[in-house]
Amino acid sequence: MVDYKVTVFTGTRVTATTLDRVLIKLVGTDGESDCEKLIKRTTVIGAVSDFTISCPVSIGELLLIEIQKQSFLWITHDDWFPAKVEVQSPEGKTYTFPIYRWITDREVHRFREGKALRVFDETHQLCKLDREQELKNRAKEYCWDEYAEGIPHTIKADNTSSLPPEVRFSFNKKMEFGFNLLTRLAELNLQGYYYKKKNWDDIDDIDHVFWSKRTAISDYVQEHWKEDAFFGYQFLNGVNPMLIRRCTALPGNFPVTDEMVQFSLEDEMKEGNIFLCDYKRLDGVEPNAINNKIQYLMAPLVLLHKIPDNKLMPIAIQLKQTPADDNPIFLPTDECDWLMAKMFVRSADFHEHEYNVHLLRTHLLAEVFAVSLLRNVPMVHPLYKLLKLHTRYTMHINVLARLTLISKEGILPQISACSREGMITILKKSLSTMTYSSLCIRDDITERGVEDVPNFYYKDDGLWLWDIIHRFVHKVLSYYYKNDDEVQRDTELQKWILDIFEHGFLSQAGTGIPEKLSTVDDLVKYVTMVIFTCSAQHAAVNAGQYDYSSWMPNTPTSMQHRPPTTKGTTMVETIPNISTTVKGMATMWLLSQPPSDFVALGDYPEEHFNEEVPCEAIKDFRHELKVLSARIRVRNTSLEIPYTYMDPTEIENSVSI
């Protein structure tokens, strides 16, 4: 007889334990063991259980293990979350089988040994069949659905309970998320604000709503929101740093003259000092009605000037796309009209940010990356091991968003200046104009002509992060893909790419979005884009929402009256009413809360890799992120407004909030 020492590790989640019987079988190249019962039940969180499986002779190299869970006595099924299983063979070799998923039924589940294998690496027929069966099962669990025509497809799920268990919130996160929402709404109800539909008597009264929910930056915003320099600063380091671009020629529909700005625009454009923000995607979007009152959403053009002290100052604003007598160009000398014009711009920016920059370009794309990964890439594949934790909770949070945030009865249609149909229009326009280069920050910054803009901390930190992620991805993937031919031969990898192209980008030609990959360099860049989008980019456009939007006049979610059509027109009761304001504040607060089970970029608590090279790459990755974090923190000590959103210690691995 030969003995195999088996060690079973139960996960550390609150509900990871089970009272059920657990049966384990070892499968090797020369045979298999009998099905053995785990003697010590996994009833303790993080339990480590040892037992021995004896076989008449060696079963050779271990290929996989089979795990089956049976009900204990009359008790109904008790879910179990094993982390991994280690097996020491009689020859002295230790095999690790990563699991990190829920087992919820009586079915036999197979798990492969931890060495990453591409599809053409498989030599054993049983492993080939197991790989195929896993993907067939995954394709049934993770089905595509069309939420609305013209936008990325989503996971087919009526609610979060219908999601596969392995992609749902942990017990802790689920309870925490619900508690935060209920307590925030209860607080507002007790204060009497949530359903109060009257207008504010005075802007300063807004200060009383969230007196206990302040941040250093929200206080700064409240104090400086009227200032032109701060207005310009937000295009660089606020929640939407994606719109500003260098202006080399004025658009034909924005007839700003030298006389208006009192300097030579042509000369300043040649010097690279003029910048443009164009909200053309918002033009013609269907307006919303809040409390039966039509709201107003503009599609402005904003011209900015970099002055000698490197501040970006707004110099001209046109609130609608088509020049007309009733569409004046507002200038800083227009005093009250100028402030109101800036507020309409900030309201437009809320919609451009929330629906395009935040919802589409991080949440919806991250969901596409995740669903496609789980449909097309088995657990043993190196790509699965690399990307698994970058998909954590994304499907769950997106299903919640579709149910409670952007649905017809959701919170955004209650506070937004555009209707739900208008939201879909913005998403369609945004997707139809999206390019691959715009998703790759180094290309995007160059394309927008803003590579040498000073005090652009999103750019600085983002480029550092992109390069660090790129080096990490290159170290891992170049270990598994030695040449371009291997990339082309990996049919699972190519199906993942094609699935994303078809269901995420709707097979749009001419956008540069790849539908297949031909080289190792192409693969490294693409996977870098995926990780950057799911982590750093989401953090940059999500984490500051409460900071910059809690003081409503800085970011009105809607405007109740049309903008001035002639200069000197007084606008009364234009900003959102009390109910709309506090609903917006509550939403921004909830979406900006870091979870208690936060997993920072570079942390990989699940040990999917066991080869030396990728494990060393993870260590190097963490070290580089730690160095960058220290650099950012030192820089921030000298800044009036610290930029923390792309500090690696503040970036979560995945889109989970």
C-alpha positions as CSV (number, residue, x, y, z in Angstrom):
1,M,0.0,0.0,0.0
2,V,1.1,3.6,-0.7
3,D,-0.2,6.6,1.2
4,Y,-1.1,10.0,-0.1
5,K,-1.3,12.7,2.6
6,V,-4.2,15.1,1.8
7,T,-4.6,18.6,3.4
8,V,-7.9,20.4,2.8
9,F,-8.0,24.2,3.4
10,T,-11.5,25.7,4.0
11,G,-11.9,29.4,3.0
12,T,-12.0,32.3,5.5
13,R,-15.4,33.7,4.4
14,V,-18.0,33.9,7.2
15,T,-20.2,31.2,5.7
16,A,-17.4,29.1,4.1
17,T,-17.8,26.1,6.5
18,T,-20.1,23.1,6.1
19,L,-21.6,20.3,8.1
20,D,-21.9,18.1,5.0
21,R,-19.8,15.1,4.3
22,V,-17.0,15.8,1.9
23,L,-15.7,13.0,-0.4
24,I,-12.4,13.2,-2.2
25,K,-10.9,11.1,-4.9
26,L,-7.4,11.4,-6.4
27,V,-7.0,10.8,-10.2
28,G,-3.5,10.2,-11.7
29,T,-1.9,9.2,-14.9
30,D,-1.8,5.5,-13.8
31,G,-5.2,5.1,-12.1
32,E,-7.3,6.6,-9.3
33,S,-8.0,6.2,-5.6
34,D,-11.2,5.1,-4.0
35,C,-13.5,7.9,-2.9
36,E,-12.4,8.8,0.6
37,K,-14.5,10.7,3.2
38,L,-12.9,13.7,4.9
39,I,-13.0,12.6,8.5
40,K,-12.6,16.0,10.1
41,R,-15.5,18.1,9.0
42,T,-14.8,21.6,7.8
43,T,-16.9,23.4,10.4
44,V,-14.3,26.0,11.3
45,I,-13.6,29.1,9.2
46,G,-10.1,28.7,7.7
47,A,-9.9,25.0,8.9
48,V,-7.0,22.9,7.8
49,S,-7.9,19.2,7.7
50,D,-5.4,16.4,7.2
51,F,-6.1,12.8,6.3
52,T,-4.6,9.9,4.4
53,I,-5.7,8.2,1.2
54,S,-4.2,4.7,0.7
55,C,-3.9,3.0,-2.6
56,P,-2.6,-0.5,-3.5
57,V,0.0,1.0,-5.8
58,S,1.1,4.5,-7.0
59,I,-1.4,6.1,-9.3
60,G,1.3,8.1,-11.0
61,E,1.4,11.8,-11.6
62,L,-1.7,13.5,-10.1
63,L,-3.9,15.1,-12.7
64,L,-7.0,16.2,-10.8
65,I,-9.1,15.6,-7.8
66,E,-12.8,14.9,-7.6
67,I,-14.8,16.5,-4.7
68,Q,-18.4,15.6,-3.8
69,K,-20.5,16.9,-1.0
70,Q,-23.3,14.9,0.7
71,S,-25.9,16.0,3.1
72,F,-25.2,15.3,6.8
73,L,-28.1,13.1,8.2
74,W,-31.4,14.9,7.5
75,I,-29.9,18.4,7.2
76,T,-30.4,20.1,3.9
77,H,-27.4,21.0,1.7
78,D,-24.9,23.2,3.5
79,D,-22.7,25.2,1.0
80,W,-18.9,24.9,1.3
81,F,-16.1,27.2,0.1
82,P,-12.9,25.3,0.0
83,A,-9.7,27.3,-0.8
84,K,-7.4,24.6,-2.0
85,V,-6.3,21.0,-1.5
86,E,-2.7,19.9,-1.1
87,V,-1.6,16.3,-1.7
88,Q,1.8,14.8,-0.8
89,S,2.5,11.7,-2.9
90,P,4.5,8.7,-1.7
91,E,7.3,9.8,-4.0
92,G,7.6,13.0,-1.9
93,K,6.1,15.5,-4.4
94,T,3.5,18.0,-3.3
95,Y,0.6,18.9,-5.6
96,T,-1.6,21.9,-5.1
97,F,-5.1,22.1,-6.4
98,P,-6.5,25.7,-6.2
99,I,-10.4,25.8,-5.8
100,Y,-11.6,29.1,-4.4
101,R,-15.3,28.5,-5.3
102,W,-18.5,27.4,-3.7
103,I,-19.7,23.8,-3.8
104,T,-23.4,23.9,-3.3
105,D,-24.8,20.6,-4.7
106,R,-24.3,16.8,-4.7
107,E,-22.5,16.8,-8.1
108,V,-18.9,15.6,-8.6
109,H,-16.6,18.6,-9.1
110,R,-13.2,18.2,-10.7
111,F,-10.2,20.5,-10.0
112,R,-6.9,20.5,-11.8
113,E,-3.5,20.6,-10.3
114,G,-2.1,24.2,-10.1
115,K,0.3,24.2,-13.0
116,A,-1.2,26.5,-15.7
117,L,-1.8,24.9,-19.0
118,R,-3.0,26.2,-22.3
119,V,-5.4,24.2,-24.4
120,F,-2.6,22.8,-26.7
121,D,-0.5,21.8,-23.6
122,E,-3.0,19.1,-22.7
123,T,-1.8,15.5,-23.4
124,H,-4.0,13.3,-21.3
125,Q,-7.4,12.5,-22.8
126,L,-9.2,12.8,-19.4
127,C,-7.9,16.3,-18.9
128,K,-9.0,17.3,-22.4
129,L,-12.5,16.0,-21.8
130,D,-12.6,17.7,-18.3
131,R,-11.5,21.0,-19.9
132,E,-14.2,20.8,-22.5
133,Q,-16.9,19.9,-20.0
134,E,-16.0,22.7,-17.7
135,L,-16.5,25.3,-20.5
136,K,-19.8,23.7,-21.5
137,N,-21.0,24.0,-18.0
138,R,-19.7,27.6,-17.7
139,A,-21.5,28.5,-21.0
140,K,-24.8,27.3,-19.4
141,E,-24.2,29.3,-16.2
142,Y,-22.9,32.5,-17.8
143,C,-25.3,33.5,-20.6
144,W,-25.3,36.7,-22.5
145,D,-28.3,39.1,-22.3
146,E,-29.2,42.3,-24.2
147,Y,-30.1,44.9,-21.6
148,A,-30.7,47.5,-24.3
149,E,-30.0,47.7,-28.0
150,G,-26.7,49.3,-28.9
151,I,-24.9,48.9,-25.6
152,P,-22.6,46.1,-24.3
153,H,-24.3,42.9,-23.5
154,T,-24.6,41.7,-19.8
155,I,-24.9,38.6,-17.8
156,K,-28.3,37.0,-18.0
157,A,-29.7,37.3,-14.4
158,D,-33.0,38.5,-13.1
159,N,-31.5,39.3,-9.7
160,T,-28.4,38.7,-7.7
161,S,-29.7,35.4,-6.3
162,S,-29.8,34.0,-9.8
163,L,-26.1,34.6,-10.3
164,P,-23.8,31.7,-9.9
165,P,-22.6,31.6,-6.2
166,E,-18.9,32.1,-7.1
167,V,-19.6,35.6,-8.4
168,R,-21.9,36.9,-5.7
169,F,-21.0,39.2,-2.9
170,S,-19.6,37.6,0.2
171,F,-21.9,37.5,3.2
172,N,-20.0,40.4,4.8
173,K,-20.2,42.6,1.7
174,K,-23.8,41.9,1.1
175,M,-24.8,42.8,4.7
176,E,-22.6,45.9,4.7
177,F,-23.9,47.2,1.4
178,G,-27.5,46.8,2.5
179,F,-26.8,48.3,5.9
180,N,-25.1,51.4,4.4
181,L,-28.0,52.0,2.0
182,L,-30.7,51.6,4.6
183,T,-29.0,53.7,7.3
184,R,-28.3,56.5,4.8
185,L,-31.9,56.6,3.6
186,A,-33.2,56.3,7.2
187,E,-31.1,59.3,8.3
188,L,-32.4,61.4,5.4
189,N,-36.0,60.4,6.2
190,L,-35.5,61.3,9.9
191,Q,-34.1,64.7,8.8
192,G,-37.2,65.2,6.7
193,Y,-35.2,65.9,3.5
194,Y,-35.8,62.8,1.3
195,Y,-39.3,63.5,0.2
196,K,-39.2,67.3,0.5
197,K,-39.9,68.5,-3.1
198,K,-39.7,72.3,-2.4
199,N,-36.8,74.3,-3.7
200,W,-33.9,75.5,-1.5
201,D,-34.4,78.9,0.1
202,D,-30.7,79.5,0.0
203,I,-27.7,77.6,-1.3
204,D,-26.0,77.7,2.1
205,D,-28.9,75.6,3.5
206,I,-27.4,72.6,1.6
207,D,-24.6,72.6,4.2
208,H,-27.0,71.2,6.8
209,V,-27.9,68.0,4.9
210,F,-24.7,66.0,5.2
211,W,-23.0,67.7,8.1
212,S,-21.8,64.4,9.4
213,K,-20.6,63.1,6.0
214,R,-17.8,65.5,5.1
215,T,-14.4,64.9,3.6
216,A,-11.4,67.2,3.4
217,I,-12.0,67.6,-0.4
218,S,-15.8,68.1,-0.1
219,D,-15.1,70.9,2.3
220,Y,-12.6,72.4,-0.2
221,V,-15.2,72.1,-3.0
222,Q,-17.8,73.9,-0.9
223,E,-15.4,76.8,-0.3
224,H,-14.0,77.1,-3.9
225,W,-16.7,75.8,-6.3
226,K,-17.3,79.3,-7.7
227,E,-13.6,79.9,-8.7
228,D,-12.5,79.6,-12.3
229,A,-9.2,78.0,-11.4
230,F,-11.0,75.2,-9.5
231,F,-13.5,74.8,-12.3
232,G,-10.6,74.2,-14.7
233,Y,-8.7,71.9,-12.2
234,Q,-11.6,69.5,-12.2
235,F,-11.1,68.7,-15.9
236,L,-7.7,67.3,-14.9
237,N,-8.1,65.7,-11.5
238,G,-11.8,65.5,-10.8
239,V,-14.0,62.5,-11.5
240,N,-13.9,63.0,-15.3
241,P,-10.4,63.6,-16.5
242,M,-11.3,61.9,-19.9
243,L,-12.8,64.8,-21.9
244,I,-10.2,67.5,-22.0
245,R,-8.0,67.7,-25.1
246,R,-5.6,70.2,-26.6
247,C,-7.2,72.6,-29.1
248,T,-5.3,73.3,-32.3
249,A,-8.2,74.8,-34.2
250,L,-11.5,76.1,-33.0
251,P,-14.5,73.9,-34.0
252,G,-16.7,75.6,-36.6
253,N,-19.7,75.6,-34.2
254,F,-17.8,77.5,-31.5
255,P,-17.1,81.0,-32.9
256,V,-14.9,82.5,-30.1
257,T,-13.0,85.6,-31.2
258,D,-9.8,87.2,-30.1
259,E,-11.9,90.2,-29.0
260,M,-13.9,88.0,-26.6
261,V,-10.8,86.6,-24.9
262,Q,-8.6,89.6,-25.4
263,F,-5.6,87.8,-26.8
264,S,-4.6,86.0,-30.0
265,L,-6.2,82.5,-29.9
266,E,-4.1,81.4,-32.9
267,D,-0.8,82.3,-31.1
268,E,-1.9,80.5,-27.9
269,M,-3.0,77.5,-29.8
270,K,0.4,77.3,-31.5
271,E,2.0,77.4,-28.0
272,G,-0.2,74.5,-26.9
273,N,-2.0,76.6,-24.3
274,I,-5.6,76.2,-25.4
275,F,-7.8,73.3,-24.5
276,L,-11.3,72.2,-25.4
277,C,-14.0,70.2,-23.6
278,D,-16.9,69.2,-26.0
279,Y,-20.0,67.6,-24.6
280,K,-21.4,66.8,-28.1
281,R,-22.6,63.3,-27.0
282,L,-25.3,65.0,-24.9
283,D,-26.8,66.9,-27.8
284,G,-30.4,66.0,-28.5
285,V,-30.7,63.6,-25.5
286,E,-34.2,63.2,-24.3
287,P,-34.8,65.4,-21.1
288,N,-36.3,64.0,-17.9
289,A,-39.3,65.1,-15.9
290,I,-38.8,65.2,-12.1
291,N,-42.0,65.8,-10.2
292,N,-43.7,66.4,-13.5
293,K,-41.3,69.2,-14.3
294,I,-39.1,69.1,-17.4
295,Q,-35.4,69.3,-16.6
296,Y,-32.6,70.8,-18.8
297,L,-29.4,69.2,-20.0
298,M,-27.0,71.1,-22.2
299,A,-24.3,70.0,-24.6
300,P,-21.8,72.7,-24.0
301,L,-18.4,73.6,-25.4
302,V,-15.8,74.9,-23.0
303,L,-12.6,76.7,-24.0
304,L,-9.7,76.7,-21.4
305,H,-6.4,78.6,-21.4
306,K,-3.3,77.5,-19.6
307,I,-1.9,80.7,-18.0
308,P,1.8,81.2,-17.0
309,D,1.3,79.8,-13.5
310,N,0.1,76.6,-15.1
311,K,-3.5,77.0,-14.0
312,L,-6.3,76.0,-16.5
313,M,-8.7,78.9,-16.7
314,P,-12.1,78.8,-18.5
315,I,-12.3,81.6,-21.0
316,A,-15.5,80.9,-23.0
317,I,-18.6,78.7,-22.7
318,Q,-21.3,78.0,-25.2
319,L,-24.1,75.9,-23.7
320,K,-25.5,74.4,-26.9
321,Q,-23.9,72.9,-30.0
322,T,-25.4,75.1,-32.7
323,P,-24.5,78.9,-32.7
324,A,-27.5,81.1,-32.6
325,D,-28.7,84.4,-31.3
326,D,-30.3,82.7,-28.3
327,N,-27.1,80.6,-27.7
328,P,-24.6,83.2,-26.6
329,I,-21.0,82.6,-25.7
330,F,-20.5,83.3,-22.0
331,L,-17.3,85.0,-20.8
332,P,-15.8,85.5,-17.4
333,T,-16.8,89.1,-17.5
334,D,-20.5,88.1,-17.5
335,E,-20.5,87.7,-13.7
336,C,-23.7,85.9,-12.5
337,D,-24.4,84.6,-16.0
338,W,-20.9,83.2,-16.1
339,L,-21.4,81.3,-12.8
340,M,-24.7,79.9,-14.1
341,A,-23.1,78.8,-17.4
342,K,-20.4,76.9,-15.4
343,M,-23.1,75.2,-13.4
344,F,-24.8,74.0,-16.6
345,V,-21.4,72.7,-17.7
346,R,-20.9,70.9,-14.4
347,S,-24.4,69.4,-14.7
348,A,-23.4,68.2,-18.2
349,D,-20.2,66.8,-16.8
350,F,-22.2,64.7,-14.3
351,H,-24.0,63.0,-17.1
352,E,-21.0,62.5,-19.4
353,H,-19.1,61.1,-16.4
354,E,-21.8,58.9,-14.9
355,Y,-23.1,57.3,-18.0
356,N,-20.0,57.2,-20.3
357,V,-16.8,57.5,-18.3
358,H,-18.1,55.5,-15.2
359,L,-20.9,53.2,-16.2
360,L,-19.9,52.3,-19.7
361,R,-16.1,52.5,-19.7
362,T,-15.6,50.7,-16.4
363,H,-18.7,48.8,-15.1
364,L,-20.1,47.5,-18.3
365,L,-16.8,46.7,-20.0
366,A,-15.5,45.0,-16.8
367,E,-18.6,42.8,-16.8
368,V,-18.0,41.9,-20.5
369,F,-14.4,41.0,-19.7
370,A,-15.6,38.9,-16.8
371,V,-18.5,37.0,-18.5
372,S,-16.3,36.3,-21.5
373,L,-13.5,35.0,-19.3
374,L,-15.7,32.6,-17.4
375,R,-17.4,31.4,-20.6
376,N,-14.3,30.7,-22.6
377,V,-11.3,30.2,-20.3
378,P,-11.0,27.2,-17.9
379,M,-9.6,27.4,-14.4
380,V,-6.3,25.8,-15.4
381,H,-5.6,28.4,-18.1
382,P,-2.9,31.1,-17.2
383,L,-5.3,33.8,-18.3
384,Y,-8.0,32.7,-15.8
385,K,-5.4,32.6,-13.0
386,L,-4.2,36.1,-13.9
387,L,-7.6,37.8,-14.3
388,K,-9.9,35.9,-11.9
389,L,-9.5,38.4,-9.0
390,H,-10.0,41.3,-11.4
391,T,-13.5,40.1,-12.0
392,R,-14.5,39.9,-8.3
393,Y,-18.0,41.1,-7.5
394,T,-18.4,42.9,-10.8
395,M,-21.4,40.9,-12.0
396,H,-23.2,41.3,-8.6
397,I,-22.7,45.1,-8.4
398,N,-23.8,45.5,-12.0
399,V,-27.0,43.5,-11.5
400,L,-27.7,45.6,-8.4
401,A,-27.1,48.8,-10.5
402,R,-29.5,47.6,-13.2
403,L,-32.2,46.8,-10.6
404,T,-31.8,49.9,-8.3
405,L,-29.7,52.5,-10.0
406,I,-30.5,52.8,-13.7
407,S,-33.9,50.9,-14.0
408,K,-37.1,52.8,-14.7
409,E,-37.8,53.0,-10.9
410,G,-34.1,53.4,-10.0
411,I,-32.5,56.3,-8.3
412,L,-30.8,57.9,-11.3
413,P,-34.0,58.5,-13.3
414,Q,-35.2,60.4,-10.1
415,I,-32.3,62.8,-10.1
416,S,-31.0,63.0,-13.6
417,A,-31.7,65.7,-16.2
418,C,-32.0,63.1,-18.9
419,S,-34.6,60.4,-19.0
420,R,-33.8,56.7,-18.9
421,E,-34.2,56.6,-22.7
422,G,-31.8,59.6,-22.7
423,M,-29.3,57.5,-20.7
424,I,-29.5,54.7,-23.3
425,T,-28.9,57.3,-26.0
426,I,-25.8,58.5,-24.2
427,L,-24.5,55.0,-23.8
428,K,-25.1,54.2,-27.5
429,K,-23.4,57.3,-28.7
430,S,-20.5,56.7,-26.4
431,L,-20.0,53.1,-27.4
432,S,-20.3,54.0,-31.1
433,T,-17.4,56.4,-30.8
434,M,-15.2,54.4,-28.4
435,T,-11.8,53.4,-29.7
436,Y,-9.2,50.9,-28.4
437,S,-6.7,53.7,-28.0
438,S,-9.0,55.6,-25.7
439,L,-9.0,52.5,-23.3
440,C,-5.2,52.5,-23.2
441,I,-4.1,55.5,-21.2
442,R,-0.7,56.0,-22.8
443,D,-2.3,56.1,-26.2
444,D,-5.3,58.2,-25.0
445,I,-3.1,60.9,-23.4
446,T,-1.1,61.2,-26.6
447,E,-4.1,61.3,-28.8
448,R,-5.7,64.0,-26.7
449,G,-2.5,66.0,-26.9
450,V,-2.3,66.4,-23.1
451,E,1.0,64.5,-22.4
452,D,2.8,67.6,-21.2
453,V,0.0,69.3,-19.2
454,P,1.3,70.2,-15.8
455,N,-0.5,69.3,-12.5
456,F,-2.4,66.6,-14.4
457,Y,-2.1,63.9,-11.6
458,Y,-4.6,61.5,-13.2
459,K,-2.2,61.4,-16.2
460,D,1.0,61.2,-14.1
461,D,-0.2,58.4,-11.8
462,G,-2.1,56.6,-14.5
463,L,0.9,56.4,-16.8
464,W,3.0,55.1,-13.9
465,L,0.4,52.5,-13.1
466,W,-0.1,51.5,-16.7
467,D,3.7,50.8,-17.1
468,I,3.8,48.8,-13.8
469,I,0.8,46.7,-14.8
470,H,2.3,46.2,-18.3
471,R,5.6,45.0,-16.9
472,F,3.8,42.6,-14.6
473,V,1.6,41.2,-17.3
474,H,4.5,40.8,-19.6
475,K,6.5,38.8,-17.0
476,V,3.6,36.5,-16.5
477,L,2.3,36.0,-20.0
478,S,5.8,35.8,-21.7
479,Y,6.5,32.9,-19.4
480,Y,3.6,31.0,-20.9
481,Y,3.7,32.3,-24.5
482,K,7.2,32.1,-25.9
483,N,6.3,33.2,-29.4
484,D,3.5,34.7,-31.5
485,D,2.5,31.4,-32.9
486,E,1.5,30.1,-29.4
487,V,-0.8,33.1,-29.0
488,Q,-2.4,32.4,-32.4
489,R,-2.8,28.7,-31.6
490,D,-4.6,29.2,-28.2
491,T,-8.2,28.8,-29.3
492,E,-9.6,29.5,-25.8
493,L,-7.7,32.8,-25.7
494,Q,-8.9,33.8,-29.1
495,K,-12.5,32.9,-28.3
496,W,-12.2,35.2,-25.2
497,I,-11.1,38.1,-27.4
498,L,-13.8,37.5,-30.0
499,D,-16.5,37.2,-27.4
500,I,-15.5,40.6,-26.0
501,F,-15.4,42.1,-29.5
502,E,-18.9,40.7,-30.3
503,H,-20.7,41.2,-27.0
504,G,-18.8,44.2,-25.6
505,F,-18.1,46.3,-28.6
506,L,-20.9,44.8,-30.8
507,S,-18.5,43.9,-33.6
508,Q,-17.8,47.6,-34.5
509,A,-15.3,47.8,-37.2
510,G,-12.9,50.8,-37.5
511,T,-12.5,51.3,-33.8
512,G,-9.2,49.5,-33.4
513,I,-10.8,47.1,-30.9
514,P,-9.1,43.7,-31.6
515,E,-11.3,40.7,-32.6
516,K,-8.2,38.4,-32.5
517,L,-4.6,38.7,-31.2
518,S,-1.6,37.7,-33.3
519,T,1.5,38.5,-31.1
520,V,2.7,38.3,-27.6
521,D,3.0,42.1,-27.4
522,D,-0.6,42.5,-28.6
523,L,-1.7,40.0,-25.9
524,V,0.2,41.8,-23.1
525,K,-1.2,45.2,-24.1
526,Y,-4.8,43.9,-24.2
527,V,-4.6,42.2,-20.8
528,T,-2.9,45.3,-19.4
529,M,-5.9,47.3,-20.7
530,V,-8.3,44.9,-19.0
531,I,-6.6,45.0,-15.6
532,F,-6.1,48.8,-15.8
533,T,-9.8,49.3,-16.7
534,C,-11.1,47.0,-13.9
535,S,-8.8,48.6,-11.2
536,A,-7.0,51.9,-11.7
537,Q,-9.4,53.5,-14.2
538,H,-12.5,52.6,-12.1
539,A,-10.8,54.0,-9.0
540,A,-10.0,57.2,-10.8
541,V,-13.6,57.8,-11.9
542,N,-15.4,56.3,-8.9
543,A,-13.7,57.1,-5.7
544,G,-14.0,60.9,-5.9
545,Q,-17.7,61.0,-6.6
546,Y,-18.7,62.1,-3.1
547,D,-15.7,64.4,-2.8
548,Y,-16.7,66.5,-5.8
549,S,-20.5,65.9,-5.9
550,S,-21.7,66.1,-2.3
551,W,-21.7,69.9,-2.5
552,M,-24.5,69.9,-5.1
553,P,-23.9,73.4,-6.7
554,N,-20.6,72.1,-7.9
555,T,-22.2,69.1,-9.7
556,P,-26.0,69.6,-10.2
557,T,-27.6,66.3,-11.3
558,S,-30.2,68.3,-13.1
559,M,-31.2,71.9,-13.8
560,Q,-34.9,73.0,-13.4
561,H,-34.9,76.0,-15.7
562,R,-33.5,76.6,-19.2
563,P,-30.2,78.5,-19.3
564,P,-30.1,82.3,-20.1
565,T,-30.8,83.0,-23.8
566,T,-29.6,86.5,-23.5
567,K,-27.0,88.0,-21.2
568,G,-28.3,89.7,-18.1
569,T,-31.3,87.3,-17.6
570,T,-31.8,86.4,-14.0
571,M,-32.3,82.6,-13.3
572,V,-34.3,81.7,-10.3
573,E,-34.8,78.3,-8.7
574,T,-32.7,76.5,-11.3
575,I,-30.7,74.1,-9.1
576,P,-32.2,70.8,-8.1
577,N,-34.8,70.8,-5.3
578,I,-34.2,69.5,-1.8
579,S,-35.4,65.9,-2.5
580,T,-33.4,65.6,-5.8
581,T,-30.3,67.1,-4.0
582,V,-30.3,64.7,-1.1
583,K,-31.0,61.6,-3.3
584,G,-28.0,62.6,-5.4
585,M,-25.8,63.1,-2.3
586,A,-26.9,59.7,-0.8
587,T,-26.1,57.9,-4.1
588,M,-22.7,59.5,-4.4
589,W,-21.9,58.7,-0.8
590,L,-23.0,55.0,-1.2
591,L,-21.0,54.6,-4.4
592,S,-17.8,56.0,-2.9
593,Q,-17.7,53.8,0.2
594,P,-14.7,51.4,0.3
595,P,-15.9,47.9,1.4
596,S,-14.5,46.2,4.5
597,D,-13.3,43.3,2.3
598,F,-11.4,45.6,0.0
599,V,-8.6,43.9,-2.0
600,A,-6.0,46.3,-3.2
601,L,-4.4,46.2,-6.6
602,G,-1.6,43.7,-6.5
603,D,-3.0,41.7,-3.6
604,Y,-3.8,38.1,-4.7
605,P,-5.1,36.3,-1.6
606,E,-6.2,33.3,-3.8
607,E,-3.1,31.3,-4.8
608,H,-4.0,30.3,-8.3
609,F,-0.4,30.2,-9.6
610,N,2.2,27.8,-8.2
611,E,5.1,28.2,-10.7
612,E,8.0,30.2,-9.6
613,V,8.1,32.8,-12.4
614,P,4.5,34.1,-12.0
615,C,4.8,34.0,-8.2
616,E,8.0,36.1,-8.4
617,A,6.2,38.4,-10.9
618,I,3.5,39.0,-8.3
619,K,6.1,39.9,-5.6
620,D,7.8,42.3,-8.0
621,F,4.4,43.8,-8.9
622,R,3.6,44.5,-5.3
623,H,7.0,46.0,-4.7
624,E,6.6,48.4,-7.6
625,L,3.1,49.4,-6.5
626,K,4.4,50.0,-3.0
627,V,7.2,52.3,-4.3
628,L,4.7,54.2,-6.4
629,S,2.3,54.6,-3.5
630,A,5.2,56.2,-1.4
631,R,6.0,58.5,-4.3
632,I,2.4,59.7,-4.6
633,R,2.1,60.2,-0.9
634,V,5.2,62.3,-0.8
635,R,4.0,64.4,-3.7
636,N,0.6,64.9,-2.1
637,T,2.0,66.5,1.0
638,S,2.8,69.6,-1.1
639,L,-0.5,69.8,-2.9
640,E,-3.4,72.0,-1.9
641,I,-5.8,69.3,-3.1
642,P,-4.1,65.8,-2.7
643,Y,-4.8,63.4,-5.5
644,T,-5.2,60.0,-3.9
645,Y,-7.5,58.1,-6.3
646,M,-4.7,56.3,-8.1
647,D,-2.6,55.5,-5.1
648,P,-2.3,51.7,-5.4
649,T,-3.3,51.3,-1.7
650,E,-6.6,53.0,-2.6
651,I,-7.3,51.0,-5.8
652,E,-9.4,47.9,-5.6
653,N,-8.5,44.9,-7.8
654,S,-11.9,44.9,-9.5
655,V,-15.1,46.9,-10.1
656,S,-17.0,46.0,-7.0
657,I,-18.8,49.2,-6.0
